[in-house]
Each structure stands twice: as C-alpha cells, then as structure tokens.
C-alpha cells in the first residue's frame, strides 16, 4: 500500500526537526567555572571571544608580557664626583721672564739694608765694616728660624693655611731674639762692645723685630711683581734677611750709645 505524499513529507519534517534539536542540546554545554572574565582578557589584550573557545581546545597566541622598566639611577648616583682640584698659585707661569719694573723693585729694596748698615755706622761713630759684619751676623743667626717665615708650598693656594700659619707664627716669634743675639754677641765679644750692654741688647731686639716685619712685607711685595714665584726666590729671602740684620744693627748702635773707647 502506498502512503500518501503529504504524509511522507510530514514524517520527513518531523525527523529533521528531531535531529536538529538533538544536536543543539549536545553542543550547548555550560562554561567552566574557572574561566577568565572578559574584563581580564581585555586587559591582557585578548579579544573577548577567545576565552569562549578554551573548551574547544583552540590555541591562541600568548600575550607578550613587557618587562617592567628598571628604575634609572638618580642623577646624583650617576654623576661622578668632581676631581680633586689642586690649588695652585695664580703666579706660576713657567719660564716667565722678569720684567724691567720687577728688576727696579728688587734693586730698590736691596738698597734699604745697605742704607741701614751705613746709618748704623753714623750713629755711634762705629766703623762701616764693623756694622756690616754685625748685620751679617744678625742675618745669618736669624736665618735659622726666619726660614719658617717663607715656608710656603706652591700648591697651598695662599699663605693662610693651618700649617703655614703655625710656621709663620713660630718664625715671627723666634727670629728677632736670635738675630739680636747674633748682632749683639759679635759686637760685644769680637769688637770693642757698646757703652751700655743691656740697653744695646734691648735695642738690637727691638730693631730686629721691626726688621722682621719689614722683611716679611718686602718679601710679599717682591713676590707679587714677578710672574713666576720660583724666579728670584733666593734674592727675595736675602733681601728680607738683610732687613732683619740691619734692623738689629741699627738698634744695637742706637741704644748702646756707640762703641767703647778703643785702646791704643
């Protein structure tokens, strides 16, 4: 018996509908409980639809993780400490020639001790060569502590540093009594001596003190008129020592009242 065509079409439609419903129920499975939320996936740069494909074993490229930038060292740590500067004198030009004006200054200051030797000989009627010898004796004995007055390294950047001040103070205290002792001792022991020995020593001490101060000033002035402080350094010291020795001799002859009467 042949079924009518309308019935066959109805049965086919029902079979197709049942197959579609069965397939949709099999595919509609719930998402896993531990799936990644769309907000987190979007923050990582993954499209929102990709987490839905995890149950279908779909592999998607991993999101590259950029390393956190390391904190740069501060500028204070990066900046190297400045190199230690060596203080040098502004008057240190190598092989600097001595100008004509500097030579005139040196010659003028050299005449002052010579004038003191001559003036000492005229005060008490002493012989010129005797006052010259007394000046030389005071300068030589006073040179021992007077070296501290001019003790200044080229790198010190000025006189007034701690060691320089201590040396300068010691030289300023010790130079006058030793210079006075040299002048007074030679005049009293070798030559005829003075009319008043006690006053002569005090006069030599005072004259040596004044000569020491003038010698320091003269040394500083002459040091500034040349472009290289190592040039003519010896001459500056000799001129300063001449101030000390001549000052002691002038004080000795003036306070001592001149030489005793020479025996014939």
Number of C-alpha atoms within 10 A of each C-alpha: 3 4 7 8 8 8 10 10 10 10 11 11 11 10 10 10 11 11 10 10 10 10 10 10 9 8 8 8 9 7 12 10 6 6 11 13 11 16 12 11 15 12 10 13 12 17 12 15 11 13 17 15 12 15 12 7 7 10 9 11 6 9 9 8 7 6 6 6 6 6 6 8 9 8 8 8 9 9 9 8 8 6 6 6 6 9 11 13 15 12 16 15 14 11 10 14 12 14 11 9 11 17 13 11 14 21 12 10 20 19 12 14 23 15 11 22 27 18 19 27 21 17 15 20 13 18 13 15 12 18 26 21 17 28 32 23 25 33 31 20 21 27 23 14 19 30 16 20 25 19 15 19 12 16 10 15 14 14 16 12 11 9 13 19 16 14 18 22 13 15 22 19 14 16 28 30 21 22 38 34 21 24 34 32 17 19 24 17 9 10 14 16 21 25 18 15 17 14 18 29 25 20 24 33 26 21 26 34 25 17 27 29 16 17 28 22 13 20 23 14 15 21 20 12 17 21 19 20 19 16 18 14 14 9 14 23 21 17 24 28 31 29 31 34 38 34 34 41 38 31 28 34 30 22 24 24 17 22 19 16 10 8 5 3
